[in-house]
Amino acid sequence: MGIITEIENWTHMCTRCGTCHNVYKLKLWEKSIPDWLTICPAGEKYGFEPYFPSGKMWIARGITEGKLELDDPELLKIIYSCTLCGNCETQCQTDILKDHITEIIETLRERIVEAGLGPMPKQKEFGEWTKKEHNPYLEPHEDRLNWLPFDKSELPEQADIIYFVGCTSSYRQKNIASATANILKKLGVNFTISKDEWCCGSPLQRTGQVKIAKECAEHNIEILKKTGAKRVVTSCAGCYRMLVKDYKERYELDYDFEIIHFPDFLLDLLNKGELKLEKSINRTITYHDPCHIGRHMGIYDSPREMLEKIPGIKLVEMERIKENAWCCGSGGGVKSGFSDLAMFAAKERCDEAMKTGAQALVSTCPFCWRNLNDAIEVNNLNLKMYDLVELIWEIIK
């Protein structure tokens, strides 16, 4: 394929020191935790250097130098067997490279798609499905709001706030969409939801299908502007990262409304006294940091603060949390392309949660909810899965 100039200089900076294999950066308050906790799902699952970030960086270098070609099926599998969680960037000790590792992998995937060599078959399907029905599940677009817990006619065409639902909440984890909409209505928020919403584009971008992702992004910005909303709330971590970061930086789309992850929106209402949590939930829970709002966007504390304000909740922490958190295993197209890897990562996270003695595992991402709950059910684990919004709705309904 020739030299990929966008990443050529970065790939030369990897020294294969190995710090991307394990938790390297422990804070002082974490010093009682054993050193070298693992961080890379693909590397740990498959056990060979090419699957670790350091190995992938040398593969990228070989490609940019013309020593490796992308038409090798085994090479493609290695490049795509990564959740793009970004934990390697947290641990990397090379100042410039650490900001670009996932970008290098995404760039390789884009070039693979451009060359007609990828993505993986199941990932290619959800690109085709998104073109047809505007969602990666091939669900009828006209059914996008069928989960709505009240009549569609109650939604105004314009409002101060618009709830951007996302595909997974609309078609799979409807429990999260329903809880979010119910909370907004119960609190008397002037909000709407657009029936014309498309996939945010995250699963497409992460698998190199950027042409379709850009079409989705441009469409979504236009429909959001039409509502006249000043604020956009979303309960999906992947949607949040796309709307805030990728729409602006990658696709250079212009908008002036504020994007808020729903738990942050709730915390703001709680602090203002507009949301009251009077009912008690006596439960010991542990919190899983979604990669898209955690490492990618720096949101660690507000979901925990919200959980700790729920009467009766006891929050206990896992060993790998915040910037060091282990990925749920579903991102980067892995859940569809490498289901064995996705389940391996989810089971590891659930086992870590159970070691805390928690009764429930809580997250703030429908895709994390889906993959972690799959692991709980398949392995018959004594653990309950919640999204934070489900707990809030349980209290105030």
C-alpha positions as CSV (number, residue, x, y, z in Angstrom):
1,M,0.0,0.0,0.0
2,G,3.0,2.3,0.2
3,I,3.9,4.6,3.1
4,I,1.0,5.9,5.3
5,T,2.4,9.3,5.9
6,E,0.0,10.3,8.7
7,I,1.5,7.8,11.1
8,E,5.0,7.1,9.7
9,N,6.8,9.4,12.2
10,W,4.9,8.2,15.2
11,T,5.6,4.5,14.7
12,H,9.3,5.0,14.9
13,M,8.9,6.2,18.5
14,C,7.9,2.8,20.0
15,T,10.8,1.2,21.8
16,R,8.8,-1.9,22.8
17,C,9.6,-1.2,26.5
18,G,6.5,-3.2,27.4
19,T,4.8,-0.7,29.8
20,C,1.7,-0.9,27.5
21,H,1.2,-4.5,28.7
22,N,0.4,-3.7,32.3
23,V,-0.7,-1.0,34.7
24,Y,2.4,1.1,35.1
25,K,1.0,4.4,36.5
26,L,-0.3,3.7,40.0
27,K,-1.2,6.7,42.2
28,L,0.0,6.9,45.7
29,W,-3.3,5.9,47.2
30,E,-3.2,2.8,45.0
31,K,0.3,1.6,46.2
32,S,-1.2,-1.3,48.2
33,I,-2.4,-2.8,44.9
34,P,0.0,-5.4,43.4
35,D,2.3,-4.1,40.6
36,W,1.8,-5.0,36.9
37,L,-2.0,-5.5,36.7
38,T,-2.9,-6.4,33.1
39,I,-4.5,-3.8,30.8
40,C,-4.7,-5.2,27.3
41,P,-7.6,-7.6,26.5
42,A,-6.2,-8.7,23.1
43,G,-2.7,-9.3,24.4
44,E,-3.9,-11.2,27.4
45,K,-6.4,-13.3,25.4
46,Y,-4.1,-14.3,22.5
47,G,-0.8,-14.2,24.4
48,F,1.5,-13.2,21.5
49,E,3.4,-9.9,21.2
50,P,1.7,-8.8,17.9
51,Y,-1.6,-8.6,19.8
52,F,-0.2,-6.2,22.4
53,P,0.0,-2.4,21.5
54,S,3.8,-2.6,21.2
55,G,3.5,-5.3,18.7
56,K,0.9,-3.4,16.7
57,M,3.1,-0.4,16.6
58,W,5.9,-2.4,15.0
59,I,3.4,-3.9,12.6
60,A,2.4,-0.3,11.7
61,R,6.1,0.6,11.3
62,G,6.6,-2.4,9.0
63,I,3.6,-1.3,6.8
64,T,4.8,2.3,6.6
65,E,8.3,1.1,5.5
66,G,6.9,-1.2,2.9
67,K,8.1,-4.4,4.7
68,L,4.6,-5.7,5.4
69,E,1.5,-5.7,3.2
70,L,-2.0,-5.3,4.4
71,D,-3.4,-8.1,2.2
72,D,-2.4,-10.8,4.8
73,P,-5.6,-12.1,6.5
74,E,-3.7,-12.9,9.7
75,L,-2.3,-9.4,9.8
76,L,-5.8,-7.9,9.4
77,K,-7.1,-10.0,12.3
78,I,-4.3,-8.7,14.5
79,I,-5.0,-5.0,13.6
80,Y,-8.8,-5.5,14.2
81,S,-8.4,-7.4,17.4
82,C,-8.2,-4.3,19.6
83,T,-11.0,-2.6,21.5
84,L,-9.3,0.8,21.1
85,C,-9.8,1.3,24.9
86,G,-6.7,3.5,25.1
87,N,-5.3,2.0,28.3
88,C,-2.0,1.6,26.4
89,E,-1.9,5.3,25.9
90,T,-2.3,5.8,29.7
91,Q,0.7,3.6,30.4
92,C,3.0,4.5,27.5
93,Q,6.2,6.2,28.6
94,T,7.0,7.8,25.2
95,D,5.8,11.4,25.4
96,I,4.5,11.8,21.8
97,L,3.6,8.3,20.9
98,K,1.3,7.9,23.9
99,D,-1.2,10.4,22.4
100,H,-1.4,8.6,19.1
101,I,-1.5,4.8,19.6
102,T,-5.2,4.3,19.0
103,E,-5.1,6.9,16.2
104,I,-2.4,4.8,14.5
105,I,-4.6,1.7,14.7
106,E,-7.7,3.6,13.5
107,T,-5.7,5.0,10.6
108,L,-4.6,1.5,9.6
109,R,-8.2,0.4,9.6
110,E,-9.2,3.3,7.4
111,R,-6.6,2.4,4.8
112,I,-7.6,-1.3,5.0
113,V,-11.2,-0.3,4.2
114,E,-10.1,2.1,1.4
115,A,-8.1,-0.8,-0.1
116,G,-11.2,-3.0,0.0
117,L,-9.5,-5.5,2.3
118,G,-11.6,-4.9,5.4
119,P,-13.2,-4.6,7.9
120,M,-14.0,-8.0,9.3
121,P,-17.0,-9.6,7.8
122,K,-19.4,-8.9,10.7
123,Q,-18.2,-5.4,10.9
124,K,-18.7,-4.8,7.2
125,E,-22.3,-6.0,7.7
126,F,-23.1,-3.3,10.3
127,G,-21.7,-0.7,7.9
128,E,-24.0,-1.9,5.2
129,W,-26.9,-2.1,7.6
130,T,-26.3,1.5,8.8
131,K,-26.4,2.7,5.2
132,K,-29.8,0.9,4.8
133,E,-31.5,1.5,8.1
134,H,-29.3,4.1,9.8
135,N,-28.4,1.7,12.6
136,P,-25.9,-1.1,12.9
137,Y,-28.5,-3.7,14.0
138,L,-30.5,-3.6,10.7
139,E,-33.6,-2.7,12.7
140,P,-36.3,-0.7,10.8
141,H,-35.5,3.0,11.1
142,E,-39.2,3.7,11.7
143,D,-39.1,1.6,14.9
144,R,-36.4,3.8,16.4
145,L,-38.7,5.3,19.0
146,N,-40.8,2.2,19.7
147,W,-39.3,1.9,23.2
148,L,-40.8,5.3,24.2
149,P,-42.7,4.9,27.5
150,F,-45.2,7.5,26.6
151,D,-47.0,8.6,23.4
152,K,-44.8,10.1,20.6
153,S,-47.2,13.0,20.2
154,E,-46.0,14.3,23.6
155,L,-42.6,15.1,22.1
156,P,-42.4,18.7,20.8
157,E,-40.7,19.5,17.5
158,Q,-38.5,22.0,19.3
159,A,-37.2,22.1,22.9
160,D,-34.4,23.4,25.1
161,I,-33.0,20.0,25.5
162,I,-32.8,17.0,23.1
163,Y,-32.1,13.5,24.2
164,F,-29.7,11.8,21.7
165,V,-30.6,8.1,22.4
166,G,-28.1,6.1,20.3
167,C,-28.7,2.8,18.5
168,T,-27.9,0.4,21.3
169,S,-30.3,2.1,23.7
170,S,-33.0,2.4,21.0
171,Y,-32.9,-1.2,19.7
172,R,-31.2,-3.3,22.4
173,Q,-30.8,-1.8,25.9
174,K,-34.2,-0.1,25.8
175,N,-34.2,-0.2,29.6
176,I,-31.6,2.6,29.6
177,A,-33.5,4.7,27.0
178,S,-36.8,4.2,28.8
179,A,-35.3,5.2,32.2
180,T,-33.7,8.3,30.8
181,A,-36.8,9.5,29.1
182,N,-38.9,8.8,32.2
183,I,-36.6,10.7,34.4
184,L,-36.6,13.7,32.0
185,K,-40.4,13.7,31.9
186,K,-40.8,13.2,35.7
187,L,-38.6,16.2,36.4
188,G,-40.6,18.4,34.0
189,V,-37.6,19.0,31.7
190,N,-38.5,20.7,28.4
191,F,-37.0,18.1,26.1
192,T,-37.6,16.2,22.8
193,I,-36.2,13.2,20.9
194,S,-35.8,13.2,17.2
195,K,-37.3,10.3,15.2
196,D,-34.8,11.2,12.5
197,E,-31.7,10.5,14.6
198,W,-29.1,8.2,12.9
199,C,-26.3,6.1,14.3
200,C,-23.7,8.5,15.8
201,G,-21.1,6.7,13.7
202,S,-18.9,5.4,16.5
203,P,-18.8,1.7,15.5
204,L,-18.2,2.7,11.9
205,Q,-15.3,5.1,12.6
206,R,-13.6,2.6,15.0
207,T,-13.6,0.0,12.2
208,G,-12.4,2.3,9.5
209,Q,-15.7,2.9,7.8
210,V,-15.3,6.6,8.0
211,K,-17.2,7.5,4.9
212,I,-20.4,6.2,6.4
213,A,-19.6,7.6,9.8
214,K,-19.2,11.1,8.3
215,E,-22.5,10.9,6.6
216,C,-24.1,10.0,9.9
217,A,-22.3,12.8,11.7
218,E,-23.4,15.5,9.2
219,H,-27.0,14.3,9.3
220,N,-27.1,14.2,13.1
221,I,-25.8,17.8,13.4
222,E,-28.4,19.0,11.0
223,I,-31.3,17.4,12.8
224,L,-30.0,18.5,16.2
225,K,-29.9,22.1,15.0
226,K,-33.4,21.9,13.7
227,T,-34.8,21.2,17.2
228,G,-33.4,24.6,18.4
229,A,-32.0,22.8,21.4
230,K,-29.3,24.5,23.5
231,R,-28.2,21.3,25.2
232,V,-27.9,17.7,24.0
233,V,-28.0,15.0,26.6
234,T,-27.0,11.4,25.9
235,S,-26.9,8.3,28.0
236,C,-24.4,6.5,25.7
237,A,-20.7,6.9,26.3
238,G,-19.8,6.2,22.7
239,C,-22.3,8.7,21.4
240,Y,-21.0,11.3,23.8
241,R,-17.4,10.9,22.7
242,M,-18.4,11.1,19.0
243,L,-20.6,14.2,19.5
244,V,-18.1,16.1,21.6
245,K,-14.8,15.1,20.2
246,D,-14.9,13.3,16.8
247,Y,-17.6,15.5,15.2
248,K,-15.5,18.6,15.9
249,E,-11.9,17.3,15.5
250,R,-12.2,14.6,12.8
251,Y,-15.2,15.9,10.7
252,E,-14.8,19.6,11.5
253,L,-18.5,20.1,12.0
254,D,-19.7,23.3,13.6
255,Y,-22.3,23.6,16.3
256,D,-22.8,25.7,19.4
257,F,-25.1,23.6,21.6
258,E,-23.7,21.9,24.7
259,I,-23.2,18.1,24.8
260,I,-23.8,16.5,28.3
261,H,-23.5,12.9,29.4
262,F,-26.7,12.2,31.3
263,P,-25.2,11.3,34.7
264,D,-23.4,14.7,34.7
265,F,-26.8,16.3,33.8
266,L,-28.4,14.5,36.7
267,L,-25.6,15.5,39.1
268,D,-26.1,19.1,38.1
269,L,-29.9,18.9,38.8
270,L,-29.2,17.2,42.1
271,N,-26.7,19.9,43.3
272,K,-29.3,22.6,42.3
273,G,-32.0,20.9,44.3
274,E,-34.1,20.1,41.2
275,L,-33.6,16.4,41.6
276,K,-34.3,14.8,45.1
277,L,-33.2,11.3,46.0
278,E,-35.3,10.5,49.1
279,K,-35.8,6.8,48.6
280,S,-33.1,4.4,49.9
281,I,-31.5,1.6,47.9
282,N,-29.6,-0.7,50.2
283,R,-27.1,-2.2,47.8
284,T,-23.3,-2.7,47.6
285,I,-22.2,-1.8,44.1
286,T,-19.0,-1.3,42.2
287,Y,-18.5,1.1,39.2
288,H,-17.1,0.2,35.8
289,D,-15.5,3.1,33.9
290,P,-16.5,3.1,30.2
291,C,-13.5,3.8,28.0
292,H,-15.4,6.3,25.9
293,I,-16.2,8.7,28.8
294,G,-13.3,7.7,31.0
295,R,-9.9,7.5,29.3
296,H,-11.2,9.2,26.1
297,M,-13.0,12.1,27.8
298,G,-11.7,12.3,31.4
299,I,-15.1,11.7,33.1
300,Y,-14.3,9.6,36.2
301,D,-15.5,11.4,39.3
302,S,-19.0,12.6,38.5
303,P,-20.6,9.2,38.1
304,R,-19.1,8.1,41.4
305,E,-20.2,11.3,43.1
306,M,-23.8,10.6,41.8
307,L,-23.7,7.0,43.0
308,E,-22.5,8.1,46.4
309,K,-25.3,10.5,46.8
310,I,-27.9,7.7,46.4
311,P,-29.2,6.9,49.9
312,G,-28.2,3.4,51.0
313,I,-25.6,2.8,48.3
314,K,-22.2,1.5,49.3
315,L,-19.6,2.0,46.6
316,V,-16.7,-0.3,46.6
317,E,-13.9,-0.1,44.0
318,M,-12.2,-2.7,41.9
319,E,-8.4,-2.8,41.5
320,R,-8.3,-1.4,38.0
321,I,-10.3,1.8,38.0
322,K,-10.4,5.2,36.3
323,E,-7.5,5.7,33.8
324,N,-6.3,2.2,34.7
325,A,-9.7,0.5,34.2
326,W,-10.0,-2.8,32.4
327,C,-12.1,-2.5,29.2
328,C,-15.5,-4.3,29.1
329,G,-14.3,-5.8,25.8
330,S,-17.0,-4.7,23.4
331,G,-15.5,-1.5,21.7
332,G,-13.6,-1.0,18.5
333,G,-15.8,-3.5,16.6
334,V,-14.6,-6.4,18.8
335,K,-18.0,-7.6,20.0
336,S,-19.1,-8.2,16.4
337,G,-15.7,-9.2,14.9
338,F,-14.2,-11.2,17.8
339,S,-16.9,-12.4,20.1
340,D,-14.5,-14.7,22.0
341,L,-12.3,-11.7,22.9
342,A,-15.3,-9.6,23.9
343,M,-16.5,-12.4,26.2
344,F,-13.0,-13.0,27.7
345,A,-12.6,-9.3,28.6
346,A,-16.2,-9.1,30.0
347,K,-15.7,-12.2,32.2
348,E,-12.4,-10.8,33.5
349,R,-14.1,-7.6,34.5
350,C,-17.1,-9.3,36.1
351,D,-14.7,-11.6,38.1
352,E,-12.9,-8.4,39.3
353,A,-16.2,-6.9,40.3
354,M,-17.2,-10.0,42.3
355,K,-13.9,-9.9,44.2
356,T,-15.1,-6.6,45.8
357,G,-18.1,-8.3,47.4
358,A,-20.4,-6.1,45.4
359,Q,-24.0,-7.2,44.7
360,A,-24.2,-5.2,41.5
361,L,-22.0,-3.8,38.7
362,V,-22.9,-0.3,37.5
363,S,-21.8,1.5,34.4
364,T,-22.9,4.5,32.3
365,C,-22.8,3.0,28.8
366,P,-25.3,0.8,27.1
367,F,-22.6,-1.1,25.2
368,C,-20.7,-1.8,28.4
369,W,-24.1,-2.9,30.0
370,R,-24.7,-5.3,27.1
371,N,-21.4,-7.0,27.0
372,L,-20.9,-7.2,30.8
373,N,-24.5,-8.6,31.2
374,D,-23.8,-11.2,28.5
375,A,-20.8,-12.4,30.6
376,I,-23.0,-12.5,33.7
377,E,-25.6,-14.6,32.0
378,V,-23.3,-16.9,30.1
379,N,-21.3,-17.7,33.2
380,N,-24.2,-17.7,35.6
381,L,-22.6,-15.2,37.9
382,N,-24.2,-13.9,41.1
383,L,-24.0,-10.3,40.0
384,K,-26.7,-7.8,38.8
385,M,-26.0,-5.3,36.0
386,Y,-27.3,-1.7,36.2
387,D,-26.9,1.5,34.3
388,L,-26.7,4.5,36.7
389,V,-29.9,5.9,35.2
390,E,-31.8,2.7,36.1
391,L,-30.9,3.3,39.8
392,I,-32.1,6.9,39.7
393,W,-35.4,6.0,38.0
394,E,-35.9,3.2,40.6
395,I,-35.7,5.9,43.3
396,I,-37.9,8.6,41.8
397,K,-40.6,6.8,39.9
